[in-house]
Amino acid sequence: MHPGIQLLLEIGASRLDLLLTGKVLTDQGRVATVVLESGWSSEQLRHVITDRPLPDPVRTSVGAIIAARLRAAQAYPPPATAADHHDAPPWDEPYASATTERSSTGAAARTVTEALTYRALVECAGCGVPATAPGEDLCPACLGWPLCRTCPGPTPRRAHPDGDGRCRTCASV
């Protein structure tokens, strides 16, 4: 059995509202296994999946919400990555003078890495996707925002209803 499937079964046994079965368990368990193999610990991944309550009401499925939480975790390096290397110099010791000259750059890079690593994974309270509209706890789709009238391609973004019918990206061009 994949370690991710085992983890999801353990989570489901302790939190029946998060219990997955069948194909959803198999599919999300494989994703969880990949996340675990990338360096996330089972405790960290359990935290990502169980720390936030499910939206009320659930407008999608619990499987979709867990899938969104796993995708969000995959988007970031495991939390231990930044913590393990936080105090390590960015260069080898023979280059100590370069390290001294660029210490502010190294500190800034570590700060950005830590911010990305420990950033809260905010998800839509309606559907569970890992994104919300600015200042809202729902995504633009759950808020019913109209599609952008100028976005190219098959998947246009959503435009703020108080705007000119264009998303922020199209409006900035």
N, C-alpha and C positions, 0 to 999 in steps of 0.2 A: 504494500500500500504506500502511495506517495505520502511524504511527510506533511504536505499541505492539506491533503484529504484528512489525515489523522488530526491535524490541528483544527480544521473546520468541524469535524465530528466532536472533538472535545469542547469547542466553543458552543456548539448546538446542544450538547448534553448539559452544560451549565446555564445556558441562556436559550430556552426553547423558542423564543421569538426570533432567534438567529439560526435556527436549525435548517440546514440544507439537505436535500435528498436527491437521488437519481442523477440525471445528466447534469443538473446545475451543480451538485456537489462535486462530481467528477471534473467538470470544466473549471470551476473556481478553485478546486483543490490543486489542479495542475498549475494554475496561475500562482497560487500561494506557494507552491513548491519552488517555482522559479524565483519568487521574491525571497524566499528563505535561502536559496542557493546564491543569491546576489549579496548576502551578508546580513540580512535582517534576522534577528533572533525570533524565536517563536513568541517570546514575551512581548517584544516590540510589535510584532504583527497582530498578536491578540489585542494589544492596546488600540491599534489603529482600527480594528474591526469592532471592538466592543465598547470603547470609551464613550462614544456619543450615542444617545438614544436614537431609535428609529423615528423617522418623521411621523407626525400624527395629523391626518391619516396617511398611511402608506399609499402612495398613488401609483407606484410601480410594483415591483416584487422585492422581497427581501434579498433574493439572489442578485437582482440588479443593483441594489444598494451596496451589498458586499462587493460586487464586481467593481463598482465605482470607487470604493474605499481601497481595494487592492490596486486599481490603476493609479490612484493618487499616491499610494506608497511606492509603486514602481517608478514614479516620476522623480523621486528623490533618492539620494544615496542613503544607505542605512545610517541611523543616528550614531552608531559607534564609529563610523568612518571619520567624522570630524573630531570627535572626542579623542580617538586613539592618536591622531596626528596633530592635535592642537599645539602641543609644546615642541614638536619636532621642527628643527630648522628647515626652511624650504630648500636649502642647498647643502652640499657636503661641506664638512669642516674646512678643507683647504681653501674654500671660497668665503671665509669668514668676513673679509672686508666687503665683499659684494653684499653679504647678508646685512652688515651694518648699514651700508648705504641705502639699501632697499628695504629696511625693516618696516617702514610705514606701508610700503606696497604689500609686503608679506602679511602684515597685520590686517590690512584691508581685505586681502583675498581670503584670509581665515574668517574674518567677520562675515563676508558674503557667504562663504561655504556654510558656516554655522547657521546663518539666517535661513538659508535654503533647507538645511538639514532639519532644523527644529521648527520650521514654519508650521503653523496649524493647518491641517488639511480641512479647509472649509468646504462643506458640501451643501447642496440645495436641500432645504427642508422638505421640498415637495417630491422630488424624484431621486435625489441622492447623487446626482452628478457632481464631480468635484469642482464646481464653480458657482458663483452667485453674482447677481447684478450688484453694482456698487451701492452700498448702503442698504442692501436687502438681504433677507435670508432665503430667497428663492432665486432660481435662475431666470433669465429673460423668457425662456419658453414657458415655464410655469406661471410667470407673471402675465403671459399673454401678449408680450410685446410683438409688434408686427415684424415681418421679415424686411431686411434692408432692400430698398428698391434699386440699388446700384451694385450690389455685390456680384462679382463674376463667379462663374462656376456653378456646380450642382448643389452646393450647400451654403446658401447665404446666411449671414449672421443676423442677429435680431437688432432692431433699431429702437431707441428709447421713444416711447409714445409722444413725448413732449417735443421731440426734435423735428428735423426736416425730412424724416423718412429714411435717413441713412445711418448706418452704424458708425461708431467712432472711427474705425479704420478708414472707411470711405470718406467720411467728413474731413479727415485730416489730409487727404490727398489733394 
